[in-house]
Amino acid sequence: MSDAETTTTRASDAPHPLRWTALGLLGLAQLMLILDITVVAIALPDMGAELGLGRAALTWVVSGYALTFGSLMLLGGRAADLFGPKRVVLAGLTVFTAASLAAGLATGAPLLLGARIAQGAGAAMFSPAALSVVVRLFDGDERNRALGIWSALGGGGAALGVLLGGLITAGPGWAWVFFVNVPVGLIVLVSLARILPSLPRAATGSLDLPGAVLVAAATGSLIYALIRAGDHGWLDLVTVVLAAAAAAGYAAFALWQRRAAAPLVDLGLLGRRPVVAGAFVIAVTTALMVGAFFLGSFYLQNRQGNGALLTGVLFLPVALLTMAAAAAAGRVIGHLGARLLAVLALAVAAAGFLVPVLWSGTAAMVTGVSVAAAGLGALFVVASATALATVAPHEAGVASGIVSTFHEFGASAGAAAVSSAAATSIAAHGAQNASGFDDAFLVATGLAAISAVIVWWLIPAKQQ
């Protein structure tokens, strides 16, 4: 019996008895990876003051992690298929935990930035491999519920990071936004090593290193272009050059995949309607979520005059509703179908984004973003369930890497779009120049509404 057949038999006939415990541990680690973006963002001012970091260095503390995380996930997903997801999960978590310790001990920019890049590499190994484990351990309605839990933790992580970042920075200090990962990472690492089943390798062959270099360079260029567009505009020369380099890199990658003996990605996978639909949904969802997070954060602090810690507390309903909606979506998607659930969720998100346009003030902002977050939480489940429901065991790692990569595309695009649409309001303090917030929320409303029409056409009618 082949490895793929063994995996299929295990999934359908004998579910692993500790699969829910494994899911909880994997979800906790994934939450830690997602938190590490916004937790660190809140700590940047203190970090810069103590280490003497300039604006460029502080920008790379965030961007270095995001770029490495986003550009290496296809490689991490393929490695999970080739070497077994358990090995890659444990290796990725080990790298991330060790790099977190190094970041907390950093006394200057070189070690801190190097540690952040290493954290991104570890996260890129762990995240798609862990999602591959979830897909292979669960089946049917159980898989939908498991993806709901997975999405709940990941979807609420950004908002929770604001609160935790404020608490940690105001308490033990900025270094602890990294140190806190060490005991959590070690506990999860030891526990997963003991209970995670040694799922067999789902694919054979060698790792396509030239393809991995091409796609990592292209993805990194595109994500950096999106990040730069937020600061310098969409028509900035460097932004345009980076986008062109990304397009050339992807073209070269596609040509190489047709020639490679053991390609990194089966290009046919990228042409499947469910995978394309899932990638589209996760990109739109993450763009809207990040956009709402940044808009709400700047509005509550710059216009309403709230401090960072109070802003974090105000974001707690956003995190809770995101997680609750994702968990609920995992239970109902099998009955409603992914297409109808996606349209309903996007309608809820659009309605939420309209609230702060029609009414002003802290209460309206928190209410609107919370309502929108409920819709977006459900969409995280739709994206994963749609893209991964029909993939074979030997494709689970790469398919998970595709979903994770488009997650990072969406995050970068959302931040760039918000920075452009609300530039004057983000730069201003007090009540003046508030129209930029309205413009940005109207853009988010329009994107959600247009996406609802697209997903009704794009998601297969019988996709569960």
PyMOL commands that set and color helices and strands:
alter all, ss='L'
color gray80, all
select helices_A, chain A and resi 3-13+19-51+55-71+73-83+85-104+109-137+140-170+176-179+181-195+209-232+237-259+267-270+273-303+308-314+316-336+338-358+362-388+393-421+423-427+435-458
alter helices_A, ss='H'
color red, helices_A
deselect
rebuild
show_as cartoon
